[in-house]
Amino acid sequence: MKYAIAVIALLICSPYALAAPEVVSYWNFFTGGDGVRMQQLVQNFNKSHDGIQVNSTTLTWGTPFYTKLHSAVVSGNAPDVVSYHLSHFPIGLEQGDLRPITTEELNKAGLHKNQFLKSLIDKSLADSKAYGQPGRLYGVPLDTHTLVLYYNKDLLRKAGVLGQSGQFKIQGIDQFSKMLKKIKARTDALPIAFASNDGATVWRTWYTLFKQQHGSLEKNGKLYLKDLDSTGLKSLRAIADWSKQGYISHHTSYPAMVALFVSGRAAFMINGDWEVPTLVDGKKKGTVGFDYGIMAFPQLYDNRDTWADSHNLAIPAHKGQPMSPAKLEAVFTFIDYVEEHAITWAAGGHIPAYQPVLNSTEFKQMVPNNEYTPQAARDVVFAPSLPVFGVGSPAYTAVDNFFVPALAGQMTPKAAMAHFRKSLLNASQH
């Protein structure tokens, strides 16, 4: 009895035994396959770290997420760590929403800049330099996610465009358009499942065609609009022509696009690599009843440049209320854990930014990721480092307002481009 009382007294007096864990609030915008895998990472972290508890909150992707985060920063109620798009950094830095991460802090967490894909670090550092914090990062990159081309081998075989090896080549925009025409004529399927009503999908595709023709929207750190009247218009007309010929689906939402392809009613789907688990899981469950493949987005013009973005883990600004050293250490412990275990995240289709995972045997053997990753990782091109671009930006709004109607035949590509140009110019002046 005396021994039991002594033990209880020791536990009560101990500063460690009954200490509450350091609670880290984490906001993200991940749903679907991404959401499942991020939740798995959070749960596994909490199980393996008794002294830290990460509380994860999922908010609506895009403008709603970044608007809520900005309001939280301004009001002094920001979370401790957030998921953040690389393309949104210019807006976030202009608004003062992010806390810089020093090299020393990163190294103390066991992470180093040279462990991450150079393209992501270079883009992040370029943004930081533009906003007066040269040499500092504002986020730790988790992945590169990029546009890829999904294809239904059964339909391509039926159309006579698939080789005996189960492969095919796309050599330029004209050859690809002829292939789409052949698919439409020889099958009862839609050539391309495409989210024509989704501004984000339209932007990613248009920007890819634009960049493959050496188009530029930024020069010397300033908005550059001259290429819109030539290369920009040509790129929009190419997609509008696909729509006019019936090669892409009309008035289609993002979920409808995915459903069209997964159900076997479309030969191709132009989409991001994040739908990989939809196909993988569907095949296992028997809901995907065809043989499929995934390839890096093809070269349709002069080069292979392809739209890409990156999910980062960032620390919001806590103006006047800096994080305690214990809280900051907990945040970096979580970030390090997610990077070290990014193979879980890679199963969602994304390309790991952390090279020890990217170069691991486990990732190199991951199917179907290994079909597109080697080429796609080399082709990535990011949005300009200006606040008018990126997720939740005026450019996305302008695409919704003008490019989407152009694909629906409600506006000529020329008129749509003129309105788009004017919108970007107005947004840059405010």
C-alpha positions, 0 to 999 in steps of 0.5 A: 500500500505504501509503495502504491501511494509512493508511486502515485505521489511520484507521478503527480510530482513528475513534470513529464509523466502527466504533461499534456502533449504539444498540440499542433493545429494543421489546416489542409485542403485535401479530399479524395485520395489525397485526403485519405493519405494525408489523414493516414500520415497524421494518424500514424504520426500521432500514434508514434509521437506521444508528446505531440498531437496534430489536429487536422482540419480539412477546408475547401480547396482554392479561394475559400481556403486561402481567404479563410487562412488570410482572415485567420492571420489578420485576426491572430487566430492562424493555425500552426501549419498549413498545406499551401500551393507553391503557385499561391506563394506570391499572393501569400507573401504580398499579403504577409500570410507566411512565416519565413523558414530559415536554413538553420530551422530546416537543418535542425529538423533534419532536412536540407534544401539539397534533398528536395527537387531543385526546380521547386527550391529554385521557384520558392527562393525566387519568390522569396527574393521578390518579396524581400526575404532572399535565401529563405523558404516559405514552405517545405515542398511535399510534391510536384503534381502535374498534368498527365494523359490517362488512356484507355487501351481497349478503346485505343486498340479498337480505334486502331491507334495502339501498337502491338506493344500496347504503346503509341506515340503522339507527335504534334498537335495535328497528329493528335487531332487526327488520332482523336478524329479516328477514335470518334469515327471508329468507336462509340466513345468520346475521344477526351474526357475533359472538365470543360466547366472547370476553370482549373482544368482549362487553365492547366491545359491552356497553360501547357499548350501556351508554354510548349510554344514558348509563351511567357506571361512574365518578364523581368518580374513584371506582367507580360501580355504580348504573347497572349495575342498570338501564342495565347490565342492559338492555344485557346483556339486549339482547345476550342477546336477540339470542343467544336469537333466533339473531341472533348466533352461539353459542359462537363464538371470535374467529377463528371469528367472523372466518371466518364473516363472511369466508366470506360466511355472516353479514350483519354482524360487530360487531368492531374496525376492525383486521380491515379488512386481512382484508377488503381482502387477502381481496378482492384474493386472491379469498377474499372473494367478496362486496361488503362495507362498513364503517360506524361503529357505529350509534346504537342508543339515545340517543347515538353513544358507541362503545367505543374504545381507543388503542395508545400507545408508552410507556417502561417505568420503569427503577428505579435504572437510568435510560436513558442520554441516547443510549438515550433519544434513540434511543427518541424517534427511533423513536417520532417515526419511527413517528408520521411514517410512521403511514400504514403503520399506518393501512392496518391499519384504525386511525384515526391519532392523529397529525393530520398523517397523519390529515388527509393527502390520502393517508389521506382517500383510503384505502378503506375507512377513509374509509367509517367514520373521520370518524364513528367518530373523533367517537364514541369513548368510553374505559374509566373511568380506574380500575385495575379497567377496561381490557385485562388488568383485573378487568373483562375477567375478570368479563365472561369469567366472567359475561357470556359464560355469560349469552349462552350461556343458562347464566345469566340476565342479572340473575344475571350482572350481580349477579356482575359488580357484586360482582366489580368491587366486590371488585377495587376494594377490593384 
